[in-house]
Amino acid sequence: MDIGKLKRRGEVEWELPKVGRMRVPGILFASNALVAAMDEKVAEQVANVASLPGIVAASYAMPDAHWGYGFPIGGVAAFDADEGGVVSAGGVGFDISCGVRTLHTGLKRADIEREKYALADLLSARIPAGIGSTGSLRLDANGMDAMLRGGARWAVEQGFGGAADLMRIEEHGCVAGADAGAVSEQARKRQRDEMGTLGSGNHYLEVQVVDAIFDAAAARAYGLEPEDVVVSIHCGSRGLGHQIGTDYLREMVVAAPAAGIRLPDRELACAPIQSVLGQRYLGAMRAGINCALANRQILTHLTRQAFAEIFCGAMLPLLYDVSHNTCKEETHVVDGRPRRLFVHRKGATRAFGPGHAELPPEYAQVGQPVLIGGSMGTASWVLAGSSGTKERAFGSACHGAGRAMSRNEAARRWHGRAVVDELAARGILIRSPSDRGVAEEAPLAYKDIGAVVESSDRAGLARRVARLAPLVCIKG
């Protein structure tokens, strides 16, 4: 990206000045190197989002921002319904409520090393992964409705985990306002056999070790110590979420002109929040969030079963579960007064600071765990929401490394088998049904995640707590 078009606001903060139809400025949080490495499309998309009706404060881009559908991935924007604000399916994305869930294991690196190959093979056998992967659970119409309304709570009621899990999940595992009736039959059909599956792309289940602590107090609150082994699950709402996005983008692009909305890009198709279409999408999107929360809950159950077979007594309690493709109705202080806003986070993680009412009591003093998934073979991170985050970017932070090249380019540059062998030589076991999928997710296809989280820390979005190194990765 041409840094010359930006105005520096701080060490890792840049302003894209308001021009043309922009209603608010754009704000990018990133180091010089990360901004320079961003494609020009990021600035264009940030500006396009800034032109949408009812946007508040700024159109934000996180340090991992890159080109996406409509919104940049790593984009954050909040809209006021009382000022004609809109909801955009492109501002949430197709993988609704894709997120990360991290589990404690009570084990140390040495425990895993003794059983690493057996564990990798068992997890690969028990966790359905890959394009079109299906699970053992098949939902009928009533079961689908109950899942879409109940989320992880429904999954717990079905025997997948316990009530204690719900206390450490965003929204306690179930988002209010889900409307199962607003989800199409095609979306339901796509999800009928996909509960408890990882899917493909950048989704994974990874066994990781805490290899560095950066904030001792927060690490203690989160129960993390050096050499601790954790499991992180990165996935979302599978085919159902993708179909919801597809269905409503089609409707929104047709309905926008009739609502007086001039779209700078068809991919930014949206609807007024208070319109019938806007409310229907919000109901369907919330059902998609519940689907993702239920899916990760079932995967947690399968993971616990696998660990228990190899490590007698392993319990795997939940550290936290947080999504990064959502639109949430939240209260934020803007210009000195509280306002109820609809915050779009696309490839951006909620990062509430200390004292927030929605945090589990044991995390209230240090802030919300912010779970940052790495690319295959690179570190992942646990961050903590900072006290000033809500005022900076509506309580948001980065979500991962962000791609540095397209999947097609990565597949041309690397061969999946060679990537697997190279990582195995470093002690990282990969299990995947797709060589091409592994090539597309090669570590060097992504930005430097260490630089991304450092920028988030320096920007005051979320502070670094612990770095997690991969040991075993089950890839879609």
Phi, psi and omega in degrees: 000144178284106181296338181299338179275356183253155176250124181289130178249346181185185184302319180228037181224132184228147178247132169264104189301152181289120178221160176057234184270005179296130179269336180220163176285168169261145178232126178245133176252110181186157174289167176308313184295319180291320177297315181298329181278346179291144177287155182300334182298332180299311180298320179298317182288323175301316179294320179297316178298323181294348181265357184284148182298140173076010179290146186243135170074292185193164169260117190256150171229131181279168183299338180265016187297140171207172185302138177221193179272107180079276172283149168292149170288127192097016181263143178226132177207142180241143184230142180259116182298328182285350178245030178078019182298154185243164169241135184237126176296328176289341178277352175254319180101172183280327180268076184303132177061024167306137184195185182235136174238131180241134182243138167287155174241341186075009182249163176248168180308316183300325178297317183289319184302326181291335185236019191299315183293318178296320180294316180300316182292320181291315178299320179297324180286329187265339184255106180296129183217153176111169180300129177072012181297144180234155179255184181275348183266126178242126184262131170275183185300316181291320178295322178297314179300316182296320179294316182294330178276329191257340178058223181294332177299316177301315181300318178297319178298332179276000178100007180266083181097188184232172183299331180298330178300322188296334182289342183244029175240140173313135180060021182055030172089359182209119180273128178290155176086008177292137181239097181298330180291344180270002179262127186292161177296324179295320177297318179296318180299319182293333185264350190306322183248012187254004178291137181076034178229150181279324188082203187236202180069227183269014180281148183196165163238126188228133171270126189227158177239140176287110183251359175198142176245132181248336179225100187296320182294314179294321179299319178297316180298325180275356179076033183248133176227158177305140179076000173295144176255133177233168174236130177244136181242121181241108177193179184220224189264010172055218185295329181297313180297319180297319181290323176301313178301314181297312182301312187279331174297321177299316180292317185293323182292332177279321186280337186303311181301322180294335178271004179080020182260121177263111186277128175287343182203130180304330181290348176267022179312133186208175178216148175305137182304322185275001179281164177299316180295317178300318180290323177296317179297316179301320178296318179291317180298319178295324174297323176296321176300314180298323177300314180296318180295320176294320181298314179293330178293319178294317177299325176299316180299315179297321179294317178299320179298317181296314179298320182295332179291329183260323183243097183302128178090355178296131186252325179057061174292154184280132171277306177187163175221123181218142184263162177224018172223084186213168163233117184243140173274115186221157175263128178225148178273121179232126181055039174084001179226145179289137179225142177273117188233157176255103188265115174273128173234108180247109187065037178216141187257137171300137187216065182288141184275182181304143175087356182292138186297335184274358182277147171303143184307324183289346179252359189299326184281339185248345180104167184291136170298132178245111188263117186248111182281133176275174171275160184306124178091356177243172184292152164250171185221150165250121175248175176230136177302137182265160185296330182264006187298319185298325181281339186274313185210043179055040176066050184228154176216182180295173179233346181184203181280324187083136183291143174257345176208161181291163177295321179297318179295319179297319181294329176288328187275327184234157172251136186303317182296322179293323178295316179300315181294319180296319180289323178298324178295337176267005179087015181249117182268128178248134173233121183208145176280356188226115174296319180296319178301322177294317180299318180297333183255019180307142185308320184282359174282355182243162175291170178286107184294331176297319178292324180295311182288330176296319178295321177299319179295309183295332178280351181080018179278316177199143184259149182289134179245305184210145175257138183243123180261141183284144173242315179222134180229122173262112186251147174283000000 
